[in-house]
Amino acid sequence: MATTQRRLAAILHADLAGFTRMMESGETRTFRHLKTAQIQVWRPAIDSGGGRLVGTAGDAMLAEFGSAVAAVSAAIDIQERMAAFNQALDEPQRMQFRVGVHLGEVIVDEEDQNIFGDGVNLAARIQAAAEPGGIAVSRTVRDMAELKVNYAFVDGGEHKLKNVSRPVHIFHVRNLAAPALTTQDAAKTTTRIVPQVVLRFEGANTAGQKFAFDVALDKLMQLPQGMMIGRAADQCELVLAHATVSRRHARLVLAGEALQIEDQGSTNGTSVNGTDVKPGTPAVIRPGDRIRIGDIELGLKHL
């Protein structure tokens, strides 16, 4: 009879977004790409992080690490490697994994070294809240992990997860890095490194629940359509998980040198310093302003 033991572990759970659609459009091709990614991306990244690939099931993968720091570092490594891996694929075939990381106690089956328990279940539920190609972690992981340069934790708020009795506070891991800009003169070529400017939106709702997210202006400059703020993690770059926030609530855009916010016809509205922002009429925002999104009031400042 198999024996079991318990131990504290950092659990990484991943799942492929749009797997069913990809299998319907090309079953053999999708299977081949998935297996190649496991061999060329997942196993090397997990091994480099000192972790262990516990198992795979279809498009899902489960790994175990000895620390939250190692698990988050491996998750970032995996997503960076997957971005490079996807460059060789046509866009409809590119694989966007959601990755969730949680620190908790697991039960270990000593016969096959599989892991079970509440910690594993929570990692899977947190993974489902991540963006395609993104990483979501629990508050415990956020409190213990240190991020690589140019990465930041963005507060995703509390979530009521399926089959989990208590609310779980989730944080998204965001890449704030951007390449250097190059300017060409008629006589010579020079490289201009644009200093990274990061703005923090931070505040709380009327019940005192805290929310925050960071915006790197150099990254925003690369997105003519701007960044969407809202409740839906799969539709927004900046997530505020709260019932009074619409799925796609407001858009943050850089128009010339002016930072603007535009309401997207939200249910509970957007305001700047107490003045309502009408849908289709962007409002300029500056450090020191107070921005209300639904029931959440955020202050804007430089980091």
ChimeraX commands (.cxc) that place a marker at each C-alpha (Angstrom):
marker #1 position 0.00,0.00,0.00 radius 0.5
marker #1 position 1.37,3.44,-0.96 radius 0.5
marker #1 position 2.48,5.69,1.91 radius 0.5
marker #1 position 2.02,9.46,2.01 radius 0.5
marker #1 position 3.74,12.43,3.55 radius 0.5
marker #1 position 3.01,16.13,3.86 radius 0.5
marker #1 position 5.29,19.04,3.09 radius 0.5
marker #1 position 5.20,22.74,2.31 radius 0.5
marker #1 position 5.72,23.44,-1.39 radius 0.5
marker #1 position 5.42,26.17,-3.98 radius 0.5
marker #1 position 3.05,24.81,-6.62 radius 0.5
marker #1 position 3.02,25.97,-10.23 radius 0.5
marker #1 position 0.00,25.05,-12.31 radius 0.5
marker #1 position -0.38,25.88,-16.01 radius 0.5
marker #1 position -3.08,25.46,-18.61 radius 0.5
marker #1 position -3.21,26.29,-22.32 radius 0.5
marker #1 position -5.75,28.99,-23.23 radius 0.5
marker #1 position -7.92,28.10,-26.23 radius 0.5
marker #1 position -6.78,24.47,-26.27 radius 0.5
marker #1 position -10.11,23.09,-27.54 radius 0.5
marker #1 position -10.21,25.57,-30.44 radius 0.5
marker #1 position -6.61,24.74,-31.38 radius 0.5
marker #1 position -7.30,21.00,-31.32 radius 0.5
marker #1 position -10.36,21.44,-33.53 radius 0.5
marker #1 position -8.37,23.40,-36.12 radius 0.5
marker #1 position -5.39,21.02,-36.16 radius 0.5
marker #1 position -5.26,18.14,-33.70 radius 0.5
marker #1 position -1.97,16.55,-34.77 radius 0.5
marker #1 position -0.20,19.88,-35.23 radius 0.5
marker #1 position -1.34,21.17,-31.82 radius 0.5
marker #1 position -0.24,17.96,-30.10 radius 0.5
marker #1 position 3.18,18.19,-31.79 radius 0.5
marker #1 position 3.66,21.84,-30.79 radius 0.5
marker #1 position 2.56,21.10,-27.22 radius 0.5
marker #1 position 5.01,18.21,-26.83 radius 0.5
marker #1 position 7.82,20.30,-28.31 radius 0.5
marker #1 position 7.07,23.12,-25.87 radius 0.5
marker #1 position 7.16,20.67,-22.97 radius 0.5
marker #1 position 10.58,19.39,-24.04 radius 0.5
marker #1 position 12.17,22.66,-25.16 radius 0.5
marker #1 position 10.59,25.16,-22.77 radius 0.5
marker #1 position 8.93,23.67,-19.73 radius 0.5
marker #1 position 11.35,20.98,-18.63 radius 0.5
marker #1 position 14.51,23.16,-19.01 radius 0.5
marker #1 position 12.88,26.12,-17.22 radius 0.5
marker #1 position 11.63,23.97,-14.34 radius 0.5
marker #1 position 14.97,22.16,-14.03 radius 0.5
marker #1 position 16.88,25.47,-14.08 radius 0.5
marker #1 position 14.67,26.74,-11.26 radius 0.5
marker #1 position 15.38,23.69,-9.13 radius 0.5
marker #1 position 11.84,22.41,-9.48 radius 0.5
marker #1 position 10.22,19.15,-10.43 radius 0.5
marker #1 position 7.69,18.55,-13.20 radius 0.5
marker #1 position 5.12,16.48,-11.31 radius 0.5
marker #1 position 3.03,15.62,-14.32 radius 0.5
marker #1 position 1.13,16.63,-17.44 radius 0.5
marker #1 position -2.46,15.97,-18.40 radius 0.5
marker #1 position -3.46,17.07,-21.88 radius 0.5
marker #1 position -2.70,20.80,-22.00 radius 0.5
marker #1 position -2.14,21.16,-18.22 radius 0.5
marker #1 position 1.15,20.98,-16.35 radius 0.5
marker #1 position 1.95,20.78,-12.64 radius 0.5
marker #1 position 5.36,21.51,-11.07 radius 0.5
marker #1 position 6.67,21.70,-7.51 radius 0.5
marker #1 position 9.37,23.98,-6.10 radius 0.5
marker #1 position 11.06,24.35,-2.74 radius 0.5
marker #1 position 10.37,28.08,-2.46 radius 0.5
marker #1 position 8.00,30.77,-3.72 radius 0.5
marker #1 position 10.94,32.74,-5.12 radius 0.5
marker #1 position 12.04,29.79,-7.26 radius 0.5
marker #1 position 8.51,29.07,-8.48 radius 0.5
marker #1 position 7.79,32.67,-9.55 radius 0.5
marker #1 position 11.22,32.96,-11.20 radius 0.5
marker #1 position 10.54,29.75,-13.14 radius 0.5
marker #1 position 7.08,30.98,-14.14 radius 0.5
marker #1 position 8.61,34.15,-15.59 radius 0.5
marker #1 position 11.31,32.10,-17.34 radius 0.5
marker #1 position 8.64,29.85,-18.85 radius 0.5
marker #1 position 6.58,32.76,-20.20 radius 0.5
marker #1 position 9.69,34.44,-21.63 radius 0.5
marker #1 position 10.76,31.19,-23.32 radius 0.5
marker #1 position 7.22,30.63,-24.62 radius 0.5
marker #1 position 7.22,34.12,-26.17 radius 0.5
marker #1 position 10.37,33.20,-28.09 radius 0.5
marker #1 position 8.99,29.74,-28.95 radius 0.5
marker #1 position 5.80,31.28,-30.38 radius 0.5
marker #1 position 7.72,33.50,-32.79 radius 0.5
marker #1 position 8.31,30.44,-34.98 radius 0.5
marker #1 position 4.58,29.66,-35.16 radius 0.5
marker #1 position 1.82,31.24,-37.21 radius 0.5
marker #1 position -0.33,33.49,-35.01 radius 0.5
marker #1 position -3.41,31.17,-34.80 radius 0.5
marker #1 position -1.11,28.35,-33.62 radius 0.5
marker #1 position 0.70,30.30,-30.91 radius 0.5
marker #1 position 0.26,28.86,-27.44 radius 0.5
marker #1 position -0.66,31.18,-24.59 radius 0.5
marker #1 position -0.43,29.48,-21.20 radius 0.5
marker #1 position -2.04,30.74,-18.03 radius 0.5
marker #1 position 0.24,30.11,-15.03 radius 0.5
marker #1 position -0.78,30.12,-11.37 radius 0.5
marker #1 position 1.54,29.89,-8.35 radius 0.5
marker #1 position 0.60,29.19,-4.73 radius 0.5
marker #1 position 2.51,28.27,-1.58 radius 0.5
marker #1 position 0.81,25.65,0.57 radius 0.5
marker #1 position 0.92,22.23,2.14 radius 0.5
marker #1 position 0.70,19.24,-0.19 radius 0.5
marker #1 position 0.21,15.51,0.29 radius 0.5
marker #1 position 2.88,13.46,-1.48 radius 0.5
marker #1 position 2.27,9.93,-2.72 radius 0.5
marker #1 position 5.66,8.30,-2.07 radius 0.5
marker #1 position 5.02,5.60,-4.66 radius 0.5
marker #1 position 4.78,7.90,-7.70 radius 0.5
marker #1 position 5.67,11.27,-6.09 radius 0.5
marker #1 position 2.39,12.81,-7.24 radius 0.5
marker #1 position 1.07,15.68,-5.10 radius 0.5
marker #1 position -2.46,16.41,-3.92 radius 0.5
marker #1 position -4.33,18.62,-1.50 radius 0.5
marker #1 position -5.73,22.09,-0.98 radius 0.5
marker #1 position -2.47,23.74,-2.08 radius 0.5
marker #1 position -2.63,22.05,-5.49 radius 0.5
marker #1 position -6.33,22.87,-5.92 radius 0.5
marker #1 position -5.74,26.55,-5.10 radius 0.5
marker #1 position -2.85,26.81,-7.57 radius 0.5
marker #1 position -5.16,25.48,-10.30 radius 0.5
marker #1 position -7.92,27.96,-9.40 radius 0.5
marker #1 position -5.45,30.87,-9.30 radius 0.5
marker #1 position -4.13,29.81,-12.71 radius 0.5
marker #1 position -7.63,30.17,-14.15 radius 0.5
marker #1 position -7.61,33.84,-13.07 radius 0.5
marker #1 position -4.36,34.58,-14.95 radius 0.5
marker #1 position -4.33,36.22,-18.36 radius 0.5
marker #1 position -3.38,34.13,-21.42 radius 0.5
marker #1 position 0.41,34.35,-21.49 radius 0.5
marker #1 position 0.37,35.72,-17.93 radius 0.5
marker #1 position 1.08,34.72,-14.34 radius 0.5
marker #1 position -1.16,35.00,-11.27 radius 0.5
marker #1 position -0.07,34.30,-7.70 radius 0.5
marker #1 position -1.62,34.17,-4.25 radius 0.5
marker #1 position -0.99,36.83,-1.60 radius 0.5
marker #1 position 1.27,34.40,0.26 radius 0.5
marker #1 position 3.49,34.08,-2.79 radius 0.5
marker #1 position 3.48,37.85,-3.36 radius 0.5
marker #1 position 4.57,38.45,0.24 radius 0.5
marker #1 position 7.48,35.99,0.01 radius 0.5
marker #1 position 8.75,36.27,-3.57 radius 0.5
marker #1 position 11.20,38.74,-5.06 radius 0.5
marker #1 position 10.74,39.63,-8.72 radius 0.5
marker #1 position 13.24,39.99,-11.51 radius 0.5
marker #1 position 14.14,43.49,-12.62 radius 0.5
marker #1 position 11.43,45.07,-14.82 radius 0.5
marker #1 position 8.67,42.92,-13.32 radius 0.5
marker #1 position 6.05,44.00,-10.80 radius 0.5
marker #1 position 3.13,42.56,-8.86 radius 0.5
marker #1 position -0.20,44.15,-9.79 radius 0.5
marker #1 position -3.07,43.83,-7.33 radius 0.5
marker #1 position -5.91,41.81,-8.82 radius 0.5
marker #1 position -8.11,42.02,-5.73 radius 0.5
marker #1 position -10.01,39.29,-3.95 radius 0.5
marker #1 position -11.65,36.51,-5.96 radius 0.5
marker #1 position -14.36,34.01,-5.11 radius 0.5
marker #1 position -12.90,30.92,-6.74 radius 0.5
marker #1 position -14.82,27.83,-7.74 radius 0.5
marker #1 position -15.12,25.27,-4.92 radius 0.5
marker #1 position -13.05,27.48,-2.57 radius 0.5
marker #1 position -14.98,28.62,0.50 radius 0.5
marker #1 position -12.86,31.69,1.32 radius 0.5
marker #1 position -11.97,34.69,-0.87 radius 0.5
marker #1 position -8.47,34.47,-2.38 radius 0.5
marker #1 position -6.42,37.62,-2.99 radius 0.5
marker #1 position -4.67,37.40,-6.35 radius 0.5
marker #1 position -1.75,39.36,-7.79 radius 0.5
marker #1 position -0.70,39.44,-11.44 radius 0.5
marker #1 position 2.97,39.42,-12.44 radius 0.5
marker #1 position 3.54,42.04,-15.13 radius 0.5
marker #1 position 6.53,42.71,-17.36 radius 0.5
marker #1 position 7.31,46.43,-17.30 radius 0.5
marker #1 position 10.35,46.20,-19.58 radius 0.5
marker #1 position 10.55,47.89,-22.96 radius 0.5
marker #1 position 13.35,47.99,-25.54 radius 0.5
marker #1 position 15.56,51.03,-25.97 radius 0.5
marker #1 position 14.42,53.54,-28.60 radius 0.5
marker #1 position 16.78,54.36,-31.47 radius 0.5
marker #1 position 16.80,57.74,-33.24 radius 0.5
marker #1 position 18.49,58.32,-36.58 radius 0.5
marker #1 position 20.23,61.57,-37.53 radius 0.5
marker #1 position 21.16,62.35,-41.14 radius 0.5
marker #1 position 24.83,62.33,-40.23 radius 0.5
marker #1 position 24.99,59.60,-37.58 radius 0.5
marker #1 position 23.07,56.97,-35.65 radius 0.5
marker #1 position 22.68,57.36,-31.92 radius 0.5
marker #1 position 21.02,55.21,-29.32 radius 0.5
marker #1 position 18.84,56.99,-26.81 radius 0.5
marker #1 position 17.88,55.08,-23.70 radius 0.5
marker #1 position 14.53,56.37,-22.52 radius 0.5
marker #1 position 14.38,56.29,-18.72 radius 0.5
marker #1 position 11.52,54.13,-17.54 radius 0.5
marker #1 position 8.70,56.09,-15.97 radius 0.5
marker #1 position 6.26,54.04,-13.92 radius 0.5
marker #1 position 2.99,55.42,-12.58 radius 0.5
marker #1 position 1.17,53.79,-9.69 radius 0.5
marker #1 position -2.60,53.82,-9.32 radius 0.5
marker #1 position -3.31,52.96,-5.69 radius 0.5
marker #1 position -6.30,53.28,-3.41 radius 0.5
marker #1 position -9.31,51.52,-1.93 radius 0.5
marker #1 position -13.06,51.09,-2.19 radius 0.5
marker #1 position -15.55,52.46,0.35 radius 0.5
marker #1 position -15.19,49.27,2.43 radius 0.5
marker #1 position -11.42,49.82,2.77 radius 0.5
marker #1 position -10.40,47.00,0.42 radius 0.5
marker #1 position -7.11,48.02,-1.21 radius 0.5
marker #1 position -6.33,47.98,-4.94 radius 0.5
marker #1 position -3.29,48.98,-6.99 radius 0.5
marker #1 position -1.67,48.59,-10.39 radius 0.5
marker #1 position 1.42,50.00,-12.09 radius 0.5
marker #1 position 1.72,51.42,-15.62 radius 0.5
marker #1 position 5.05,51.76,-17.44 radius 0.5
marker #1 position 4.74,54.74,-19.79 radius 0.5
marker #1 position 7.26,53.34,-22.28 radius 0.5
marker #1 position 5.12,50.22,-22.61 radius 0.5
marker #1 position 1.96,52.30,-22.96 radius 0.5
marker #1 position 3.68,54.26,-25.76 radius 0.5
marker #1 position 3.91,51.02,-27.75 radius 0.5
marker #1 position 0.15,50.41,-27.54 radius 0.5
marker #1 position -1.77,52.87,-29.77 radius 0.5
marker #1 position -5.03,51.34,-28.56 radius 0.5
marker #1 position -3.97,51.94,-24.94 radius 0.5
marker #1 position -4.52,49.69,-21.92 radius 0.5
marker #1 position -7.95,48.51,-20.84 radius 0.5
marker #1 position -8.93,48.75,-17.16 radius 0.5
marker #1 position -11.64,46.41,-15.96 radius 0.5
marker #1 position -12.77,43.35,-14.06 radius 0.5
marker #1 position -12.14,40.77,-16.81 radius 0.5
marker #1 position -8.58,39.45,-16.58 radius 0.5
marker #1 position -8.81,37.94,-20.07 radius 0.5
marker #1 position -9.85,41.26,-21.68 radius 0.5
marker #1 position -7.89,43.88,-19.72 radius 0.5
marker #1 position -4.24,44.72,-19.22 radius 0.5
marker #1 position -5.04,46.43,-15.89 radius 0.5
marker #1 position -7.31,44.35,-13.67 radius 0.5
marker #1 position -9.54,45.63,-10.85 radius 0.5
marker #1 position -11.46,42.64,-9.56 radius 0.5
marker #1 position -14.48,44.25,-7.93 radius 0.5
marker #1 position -18.23,43.91,-8.49 radius 0.5
marker #1 position -18.69,47.65,-9.18 radius 0.5
marker #1 position -16.08,47.60,-11.96 radius 0.5
marker #1 position -17.34,46.63,-15.43 radius 0.5
marker #1 position -15.62,43.88,-17.40 radius 0.5
marker #1 position -14.17,46.55,-19.72 radius 0.5
marker #1 position -14.57,49.71,-17.68 radius 0.5
marker #1 position -12.15,52.38,-18.96 radius 0.5
marker #1 position -9.25,52.79,-21.36 radius 0.5
marker #1 position -5.92,54.39,-20.49 radius 0.5
marker #1 position -4.20,56.01,-23.49 radius 0.5
marker #1 position -1.20,58.24,-24.17 radius 0.5
marker #1 position -2.17,61.03,-26.60 radius 0.5
marker #1 position 1.03,62.91,-27.43 radius 0.5
marker #1 position 2.43,63.71,-23.99 radius 0.5
marker #1 position -0.97,63.65,-22.26 radius 0.5
marker #1 position -2.12,60.64,-20.25 radius 0.5
marker #1 position -5.87,60.22,-20.70 radius 0.5
marker #1 position -8.61,57.99,-19.36 radius 0.5
marker #1 position -11.78,57.23,-21.33 radius 0.5
marker #1 position -14.85,55.52,-19.90 radius 0.5
marker #1 position -16.07,52.59,-22.00 radius 0.5
marker #1 position -19.76,52.93,-21.20 radius 0.5
marker #1 position -19.31,51.33,-17.78 radius 0.5
marker #1 position -22.22,50.61,-15.47 radius 0.5
marker #1 position -20.94,52.59,-12.47 radius 0.5
marker #1 position -18.92,55.26,-14.22 radius 0.5
marker #1 position -15.49,56.87,-14.11 radius 0.5
marker #1 position -14.52,60.23,-12.65 radius 0.5
marker #1 position -11.41,62.40,-12.25 radius 0.5
marker #1 position -11.21,64.65,-9.18 radius 0.5
marker #1 position -14.99,64.36,-8.77 radius 0.5
marker #1 position -15.86,65.17,-12.39 radius 0.5
marker #1 position -17.56,62.41,-14.38 radius 0.5
marker #1 position -15.78,61.16,-17.50 radius 0.5
marker #1 position -18.31,60.74,-20.29 radius 0.5
marker #1 position -17.94,57.75,-22.65 radius 0.5
marker #1 position -16.11,58.83,-25.80 radius 0.5
marker #1 position -14.70,61.98,-24.15 radius 0.5
marker #1 position -11.20,61.27,-22.74 radius 0.5
marker #1 position -10.06,63.19,-19.66 radius 0.5
marker #1 position -6.45,64.13,-18.99 radius 0.5
marker #1 position -5.02,62.73,-15.74 radius 0.5
marker #1 position -1.84,63.74,-13.90 radius 0.5
marker #1 position 0.07,62.63,-10.78 radius 0.5
marker #1 position -1.85,63.81,-7.75 radius 0.5
marker #1 position -5.27,63.31,-9.36 radius 0.5
marker #1 position -7.96,61.11,-7.82 radius 0.5
marker #1 position -9.55,58.66,-10.25 radius 0.5
marker #1 position -12.73,56.83,-9.32 radius 0.5
marker #1 position -13.54,53.59,-11.17 radius 0.5
marker #1 position -16.81,52.15,-9.97 radius 0.5
marker #1 position -16.58,52.11,-6.16 radius 0.5
marker #1 position -12.76,52.25,-6.16 radius 0.5
marker #1 position -10.92,55.57,-5.72 radius 0.5
marker #1 position -7.29,55.53,-6.85 radius 0.5
marker #1 position -4.57,58.10,-6.37 radius 0.5
marker #1 position -2.03,58.58,-9.18 radius 0.5
marker #1 position 1.67,59.05,-8.44 radius 0.5
marker #1 position 5.14,58.45,-9.87 radius 0.5
marker #1 position 7.13,55.52,-8.51 radius 0.5
marker link #1:1,2 radius 0.2
marker link #1:2,3 radius 0.2
marker link #1:3,4 radius 0.2
marker link #1:4,5 radius 0.2
marker link #1:5,6 radius 0.2
marker link #1:6,7 radius 0.2
marker link #1:7,8 radius 0.2
marker link #1:8,9 radius 0.2
marker link #1:9,10 radius 0.2
marker link #1:10,11 radius 0.2
marker link #1:11,12 radius 0.2
marker link #1:12,13 radius 0.2
marker link #1:13,14 radius 0.2
marker link #1:14,15 radius 0.2
marker link #1:15,16 radius 0.2
marker link #1:16,17 radius 0.2
marker link #1:17,18 radius 0.2
marker link #1:18,19 radius 0.2
marker link #1:19,20 radius 0.2
marker link #1:20,21 radius 0.2
marker link #1:21,22 radius 0.2
marker link #1:22,23 radius 0.2
marker link #1:23,24 radius 0.2
marker link #1:24,25 radius 0.2
marker link #1:25,26 radius 0.2
marker link #1:26,27 radius 0.2
marker link #1:27,28 radius 0.2
marker link #1:28,29 radius 0.2
marker link #1:29,30 radius 0.2
marker link #1:30,31 radius 0.2
marker link #1:31,32 radius 0.2
marker link #1:32,33 radius 0.2
marker link #1:33,34 radius 0.2
marker link #1:34,35 radius 0.2
marker link #1:35,36 radius 0.2
marker link #1:36,37 radius 0.2
marker link #1:37,38 radius 0.2
marker link #1:38,39 radius 0.2
marker link #1:39,40 radius 0.2
marker link #1:40,41 radius 0.2
marker link #1:41,42 radius 0.2
marker link #1:42,43 radius 0.2
marker link #1:43,44 radius 0.2
marker link #1:44,45 radius 0.2
marker link #1:45,46 radius 0.2
marker link #1:46,47 radius 0.2
marker link #1:47,48 radius 0.2
marker link #1:48,49 radius 0.2
marker link #1:49,50 radius 0.2
marker link #1:50,51 radius 0.2
marker link #1:51,52 radius 0.2
marker link #1:52,53 radius 0.2
marker link #1:53,54 radius 0.2
marker link #1:54,55 radius 0.2
marker link #1:55,56 radius 0.2
marker link #1:56,57 radius 0.2
marker link #1:57,58 radius 0.2
marker link #1:58,59 radius 0.2
marker link #1:59,60 radius 0.2
marker link #1:60,61 radius 0.2
marker link #1:61,62 radius 0.2
marker link #1:62,63 radius 0.2
marker link #1:63,64 radius 0.2
marker link #1:64,65 radius 0.2
marker link #1:65,66 radius 0.2
marker link #1:66,67 radius 0.2
marker link #1:67,68 radius 0.2
marker link #1:68,69 radius 0.2
marker link #1:69,70 radius 0.2
marker link #1:70,71 radius 0.2
marker link #1:71,72 radius 0.2
marker link #1:72,73 radius 0.2
marker link #1:73,74 radius 0.2
marker link #1:74,75 radius 0.2
marker link #1:75,76 radius 0.2
marker link #1:76,77 radius 0.2
marker link #1:77,78 radius 0.2
marker link #1:78,79 radius 0.2
marker link #1:79,80 radius 0.2
marker link #1:80,81 radius 0.2
marker link #1:81,82 radius 0.2
marker link #1:82,83 radius 0.2
marker link #1:83,84 radius 0.2
marker link #1:84,85 radius 0.2
marker link #1:85,86 radius 0.2
marker link #1:86,87 radius 0.2
marker link #1:87,88 radius 0.2
marker link #1:88,89 radius 0.2
marker link #1:89,90 radius 0.2
marker link #1:90,91 radius 0.2
marker link #1:91,92 radius 0.2
marker link #1:92,93 radius 0.2
marker link #1:93,94 radius 0.2
marker link #1:94,95 radius 0.2
marker link #1:95,96 radius 0.2
marker link #1:96,97 radius 0.2
marker link #1:97,98 radius 0.2
marker link #1:98,99 radius 0.2
marker link #1:99,100 radius 0.2
marker link #1:100,101 radius 0.2
marker link #1:101,102 radius 0.2
marker link #1:102,103 radius 0.2
marker link #1:103,104 radius 0.2
marker link #1:104,105 radius 0.2
marker link #1:105,106 radius 0.2
marker link #1:106,107 radius 0.2
marker link #1:107,108 radius 0.2
marker link #1:108,109 radius 0.2
marker link #1:109,110 radius 0.2
marker link #1:110,111 radius 0.2
marker link #1:111,112 radius 0.2
marker link #1:112,113 radius 0.2
marker link #1:113,114 radius 0.2
marker link #1:114,115 radius 0.2
marker link #1:115,116 radius 0.2
marker link #1:116,117 radius 0.2
marker link #1:117,118 radius 0.2
marker link #1:118,119 radius 0.2
marker link #1:119,120 radius 0.2
marker link #1:120,121 radius 0.2
marker link #1:121,122 radius 0.2
marker link #1:122,123 radius 0.2
marker link #1:123,124 radius 0.2
marker link #1:124,125 radius 0.2
marker link #1:125,126 radius 0.2
marker link #1:126,127 radius 0.2
marker link #1:127,128 radius 0.2
marker link #1:128,129 radius 0.2
marker link #1:129,130 radius 0.2
marker link #1:130,131 radius 0.2
marker link #1:131,132 radius 0.2
marker link #1:132,133 radius 0.2
marker link #1:133,134 radius 0.2
marker link #1:134,135 radius 0.2
marker link #1:135,136 radius 0.2
marker link #1:136,137 radius 0.2
marker link #1:137,138 radius 0.2
marker link #1:138,139 radius 0.2
marker link #1:139,140 radius 0.2
marker link #1:140,141 radius 0.2
marker link #1:141,142 radius 0.2
marker link #1:142,143 radius 0.2
marker link #1:143,144 radius 0.2
marker link #1:144,145 radius 0.2
marker link #1:145,146 radius 0.2
marker link #1:146,147 radius 0.2
marker link #1:147,148 radius 0.2
marker link #1:148,149 radius 0.2
marker link #1:149,150 radius 0.2
marker link #1:150,151 radius 0.2
marker link #1:151,152 radius 0.2
marker link #1:152,153 radius 0.2
marker link #1:153,154 radius 0.2
marker link #1:154,155 radius 0.2
marker link #1:155,156 radius 0.2
marker link #1:156,157 radius 0.2
marker link #1:157,158 radius 0.2
marker link #1:158,159 radius 0.2
marker link #1:159,160 radius 0.2
marker link #1:160,161 radius 0.2
marker link #1:161,162 radius 0.2
marker link #1:162,163 radius 0.2
marker link #1:163,164 radius 0.2
marker link #1:164,165 radius 0.2
marker link #1:165,166 radius 0.2
marker link #1:166,167 radius 0.2
marker link #1:167,168 radius 0.2
marker link #1:168,169 radius 0.2
marker link #1:169,170 radius 0.2
marker link #1:170,171 radius 0.2
marker link #1:171,172 radius 0.2
marker link #1:172,173 radius 0.2
marker link #1:173,174 radius 0.2
marker link #1:174,175 radius 0.2
marker link #1:175,176 radius 0.2
marker link #1:176,177 radius 0.2
marker link #1:177,178 radius 0.2
marker link #1:178,179 radius 0.2
marker link #1:179,180 radius 0.2
marker link #1:180,181 radius 0.2
marker link #1:181,182 radius 0.2
marker link #1:182,183 radius 0.2
marker link #1:183,184 radius 0.2
marker link #1:184,185 radius 0.2
marker link #1:185,186 radius 0.2
marker link #1:186,187 radius 0.2
marker link #1:187,188 radius 0.2
marker link #1:188,189 radius 0.2
marker link #1:189,190 radius 0.2
marker link #1:190,191 radius 0.2
marker link #1:191,192 radius 0.2
marker link #1:192,193 radius 0.2
marker link #1:193,194 radius 0.2
marker link #1:194,195 radius 0.2
marker link #1:195,196 radius 0.2
marker link #1:196,197 radius 0.2
marker link #1:197,198 radius 0.2
marker link #1:198,199 radius 0.2
marker link #1:199,200 radius 0.2
marker link #1:200,201 radius 0.2
marker link #1:201,202 radius 0.2
marker link #1:202,203 radius 0.2
marker link #1:203,204 radius 0.2
marker link #1:204,205 radius 0.2
marker link #1:205,206 radius 0.2
marker link #1:206,207 radius 0.2
marker link #1:207,208 radius 0.2
marker link #1:208,209 radius 0.2
marker link #1:209,210 radius 0.2
marker link #1:210,211 radius 0.2
marker link #1:211,212 radius 0.2
marker link #1:212,213 radius 0.2
marker link #1:213,214 radius 0.2
marker link #1:214,215 radius 0.2
marker link #1:215,216 radius 0.2
marker link #1:216,217 radius 0.2
marker link #1:217,218 radius 0.2
marker link #1:218,219 radius 0.2
marker link #1:219,220 radius 0.2
marker link #1:220,221 radius 0.2
marker link #1:221,222 radius 0.2
marker link #1:222,223 radius 0.2
marker link #1:223,224 radius 0.2
marker link #1:224,225 radius 0.2
marker link #1:225,226 radius 0.2
marker link #1:226,227 radius 0.2
marker link #1:227,228 radius 0.2
marker link #1:228,229 radius 0.2
marker link #1:229,230 radius 0.2
marker link #1:230,231 radius 0.2
marker link #1:231,232 radius 0.2
marker link #1:232,233 radius 0.2
marker link #1:233,234 radius 0.2
marker link #1:234,235 radius 0.2
marker link #1:235,236 radius 0.2
marker link #1:236,237 radius 0.2
marker link #1:237,238 radius 0.2
marker link #1:238,239 radius 0.2
marker link #1:239,240 radius 0.2
marker link #1:240,241 radius 0.2
marker link #1:241,242 radius 0.2
marker link #1:242,243 radius 0.2
marker link #1:243,244 radius 0.2
marker link #1:244,245 radius 0.2
marker link #1:245,246 radius 0.2
marker link #1:246,247 radius 0.2
marker link #1:247,248 radius 0.2
marker link #1:248,249 radius 0.2
marker link #1:249,250 radius 0.2
marker link #1:250,251 radius 0.2
marker link #1:251,252 radius 0.2
marker link #1:252,253 radius 0.2
marker link #1:253,254 radius 0.2
marker link #1:254,255 radius 0.2
marker link #1:255,256 radius 0.2
marker link #1:256,257 radius 0.2
marker link #1:257,258 radius 0.2
marker link #1:258,259 radius 0.2
marker link #1:259,260 radius 0.2
marker link #1:260,261 radius 0.2
marker link #1:261,262 radius 0.2
marker link #1:262,263 radius 0.2
marker link #1:263,264 radius 0.2
marker link #1:264,265 radius 0.2
marker link #1:265,266 radius 0.2
marker link #1:266,267 radius 0.2
marker link #1:267,268 radius 0.2
marker link #1:268,269 radius 0.2
marker link #1:269,270 radius 0.2
marker link #1:270,271 radius 0.2
marker link #1:271,272 radius 0.2
marker link #1:272,273 radius 0.2
marker link #1:273,274 radius 0.2
marker link #1:274,275 radius 0.2
marker link #1:275,276 radius 0.2
marker link #1:276,277 radius 0.2
marker link #1:277,278 radius 0.2
marker link #1:278,279 radius 0.2
marker link #1:279,280 radius 0.2
marker link #1:280,281 radius 0.2
marker link #1:281,282 radius 0.2
marker link #1:282,283 radius 0.2
marker link #1:283,284 radius 0.2
marker link #1:284,285 radius 0.2
marker link #1:285,286 radius 0.2
marker link #1:286,287 radius 0.2
marker link #1:287,288 radius 0.2
marker link #1:288,289 radius 0.2
marker link #1:289,290 radius 0.2
marker link #1:290,291 radius 0.2
marker link #1:291,292 radius 0.2
marker link #1:292,293 radius 0.2
marker link #1:293,294 radius 0.2
marker link #1:294,295 radius 0.2
marker link #1:295,296 radius 0.2
marker link #1:296,297 radius 0.2
marker link #1:297,298 radius 0.2
marker link #1:298,299 radius 0.2
marker link #1:299,300 radius 0.2
marker link #1:300,301 radius 0.2
marker link #1:301,302 radius 0.2
marker link #1:302,303 radius 0.2
view
